[in-house]
Amino acid sequence: MLIQILILIASLVVLGFSANYLVNSSIKIARKWNVSEMFIGLTIVSMGTSAPEIAVSVFAALKGQGDLSVGNVIGSNIFNLGFILGLVAIIAPQIIPKKMVRRDGLVLLLATIMVFVFAYDLRIVFWEGLIMIMSLVSYLILLAIKKDVPTEEDDTHGVKAVWTDYVIFAISLFALVKSSDFTVSSAVYIAEYFKISAWAIGATIVAAGTSLPELATSIIATVKRKFGLSIGNVVGSDIFNTFGIVGISSIVSPITLHAKTEVFGMADSLFSILVLILTLCLTLVFMRTGWRLGRREGAILFTLALLRMFFEVYLGRSA
């Protein structure tokens, strides 16, 4: 037990340091290539921090546990929008680039609605997954063509990246993902030691654990007042999760969703996707109001995420 506690503490320390180095190297790379910090957050950082979700979802699909694959993505996305965006907004009000709402926010909304439509019959098959992958590729091509230039908020006059910064980026990203894995494993062990139910562990520690890289990166970016990188990391990760991970998982093996219970006459899995759509719409409204995400809005998102987690645990126990 003591060893697991020490592993948990050490993993959290590594998580914080690796996130700090990841943010610093990302800023330098953005300066080097004359792109906005938001662009870096939407692309390489968000894809890298989504690695835990990729691993969990693809292995679940290979084992025929498609509902776990989709559930992990939906749970992580709600956690990102509620806990992470809410928390960083509480730490410091976030300045929202207009493109984040008008382009990236709408793409994320479209992706989530697409998953809801495809999953309505409780199955997501090969051709539907292929459409999602093609949509992700189209979005990435759009980002490459419409390359975001630095904004007024970006620090363009500091040190630019050299070859060592790319190495630091890769190492810190790897350390970020691995320390997240160790954090989740030790936390699950401790929770089981205190006889916390398996469902409660899955709905809280594991769901939140796969989003630890995004959480650590966005908090460090916020502390450094790099809001474009902070928000871009979350939104980009959610887009990649929705289009990429659900798409890849359904291509690997057709996904079948199993309804454990019904909520308002709807399968619980579909209801969770609907909750994500509503959460996203509320988030976009908050972002559009004054083009900032203030502490009050952050507190609302954070509270809703907490309530949603308790509700999921309740559903699991009553199923």
N, C-alpha and C positions, 0 to 999 in steps of 0.2 A: 504493500500500500504506500509506504514512504517513498519507494523508488518511483512509483507512478506519479506521485505528487511532485517529486523533483523533476521528472521528465516533463510534466505539464508546465512547471515554472520555466524550465530551460527552453522549452519550445516557444512559449510566449515571448521570452526575451529575444530569441533568434527571429521570431516573426516580426517584432518591432524593428530590429536592426536591419533585416533584409528589406523590409518595406521602405525604410529610410533611404537605403542605397538605391533601391529600384526607382524611387521618385527622383532622386538627385541625378542619376544617370539618364532617366527619361527626359528631364528638363534640358540637359546638355545635348542629347540627341535631337530634340526638337529645334534647338538653336542651330545645330550643325546643318540640318536639312531645311531650315527656314520654314517650318510648319508650326502650327499652333500646338500648345500643350494639350488642348482638347483632342486634336487629331491623333496624337500619340496615345492618349487615354482610350479613344474609341477603337484603336486598332491593336497594336502589339501588346500593350499593357492589359487590355480587357481580354484578349485571347489567352494570354499567359495566365492570368488570374482565374480563368475559367477551367484550368486543367483539372482540378478536383471534380468538378461537375462532369467533365468529359469522361474521366475514369469511371466514376460511379455509374453513369448512365449507359455507357457502351457495354460495360461488363454485365449490367443488369439486363440489357437487351439480348446479349449472347446467352444468358441463362434463362431467357424466356420470361423475364420479370419486367415487361414493358411498362406496367403501371408504376413500378418503382422508378423507372427511367424518367417518365414524364413528371411524376410527382416530385422528384428531386429538382428538376428544372423549374417547375412552377413554384415550389417552396422556396428555392434559392432566389428566384426573381422577386417574389413578394418580400423576402427578407432584405434583398438589396434595396428595393424601393422604400420599404418602411423603416427598417432598422438603420441601414447605412445612410441613406439620404437624410432620414430624420435626425440621426445622431450628428452627422457632420454639420447640418443646418443649425442644430442646437449649439454646437461648438462655435461656429461662426456663420453668419448669414452668407449664403452662396450666391455669387453673381452668376446669372444664367445667360450664356451666349444665345442669341436668337435662333441660330441654326440648330441648337440642341433641341428646341421645341418644334420648330417648323419642319425640320428634316429628320433628325435622328429620333425624336420623340414619336413622330407620326409613323416612322418605319417600325419602331418597337410596338406601337399600338396595332398596326397592320399585321405584324408577325404573330402577336398574341391572339388576335381575332381569327387568324388563319388556323392556328392550332385548335381553337375552340370549334371552328367549323369542321375541320378534319376529324376531330375526336368526338363529334356529336353522336356518331354511331358506335362509340366506344372502341373504335379501331383506327389506327393510323398505318396505312399500307405503304408499299414501296414507292409508288408513283407520287403519293402525297409527300413523302420524305424527299423525293427527288425535286419536287417543286420548291420545297423549303431551302434545300441546298443551293438550287439555282438562284433563288431570291437573295440568299446570303452573298453569293458570288457577285450578283448584280450590284448589291449595296456596296461591297468592297471596291468594285470597279468605279462606282460613282464617287466614292471617297478619294480614290486615286486620281480621277480626272479633275474633280473639284477640290483639289488639295487646299486645305485651310491654311492661310497665311497667319503669322502671329498677330494677336490682337493687342489692344492697349494694355490689357492686364498681364500679358506675357512678358517675362523678363528676357529681352533679346540681346542685352549688352553684357551678359556674364560670360563665363568660360564655356566654350563649345566642346563638343565631344571629340575625343581622340580614340584610338583603337582600344585603349584600356577600358574606356567607359562602356564599350559594347560587351567586353568580357565581364565587367562588373554587373551590367544589366542582366546578362544570362545567368551568372552565378547567383545573384540576389533573387532572381525570379525562381530559380530552382530551389533555393533555400526557403523562399516564401512558401512554396507549394509543399515541400517536404515537412517543414515545421508545422504547417497546418494539419498535415496527416498525423503527425505525432501528437499534436494537441487534441485532435478528435479521439484518437485511440486511447490516450491516457484518461481523457474526460469520460469516455464511455466506461472504462474499467472502474473508475471511481464511482460513477453513477450506479453501476451494477453492484458494487460493494455495499452501497447504501440501499440496495433493493428497490431502486427506481425502475418502473416498468419499462419493458422493451419499446412499447409504443411511444412513451414519453421521451425516451432517449432518442428514438428516430425522429420524432417531430420537433425536437428542440436542438440537442447537441449535434446530431449528424447533419440536419438541414442547415443549421447555422455554421457548422464547421466547414462545409464545402465553400462557404462564402467568406471565410476568414481572410483569404488573400485580398479580396476586394475591400473588406472592412479595414484592414491594416493600411493598405495603399491609400484609400480615400481619406482616412484620418490624418496620416502623415502629410498628404498633399494639402489638406485643409489647414493644418497647423502652419505649413509653409505658405499659406494663402495662394495656392495654385488651384483655384476653383475649377478651371477648365479641365485640368487633369483629374481632379476629384470626381466631378460629375460625369465626365467622359468615360472614366473607368467603369462606373456603375451602369450607365446606359448602354455602352458598348458591350459590356459583359452580358447584359440581359438580352440584347439583340443576338449575340453569338450563341447564348444558351438556347434561345427559342428557335431560331432558324437552323443553327448548326447542330446542336446536340440532339434535339428531337428529330431533325432530319437524318442525321447519321444513324441514330438508334433504330429508326423505322426502316432504313435501308438495310442495315445489318440483319434485322429480323422484324417482321410485322408486329406492331405494338397492339396488344389487347388490354383495355382498361377494365378492371373488375370493380363493379359497384358494390362496396361493402354496406352502404346504407344510402338513403335518399334524403336530400335537403330541399324542401319546397317542391317535391315531386321531381327533382333532378338528381342524377347520380352524383355522389359526393366528389368524384374527380372532376366532373364538369363544373360543379359549383365552385371548386377551388380555382379553376381557370377563369370563371366569371368574376370571382373576387379579385383576381389579378388584373383583369380588364378594368374593373371599377377603381382599383387602387391606382392604376396607371393614369386613368382619366383625371382623377383627383390631383395626382402629382403634376400632370401637365398644366392643369388649371392654376395650381399654386405657382408653378414656374413662370407662367405667362403673366401673372399679376405683378407688374413692376419689374419683370425680368430678374427676379431674385427669389430665393427660397429662404424665408426668414425663420427665426427661432420658433415663432408661434406655429407656422406651417410644419416645421420639423417636429415639434412636439406632437402635433396631431397625427402625422404619419407614423411616428414612433409608437404612439399609443395604439393606433389601429393595428400595427404589426403585432404588438403584444396580445391584443384581444384575439386576433386571428390565430395565433399560435395556441392560446388556451382553448379556442373553439375546436381546432384540429385535434388536440389531445382529448377533448370531451367526445368528439365523434368517434375517435379510435376506441375509447373505452366503452361506448354505448353500442358499437357495431357488433 
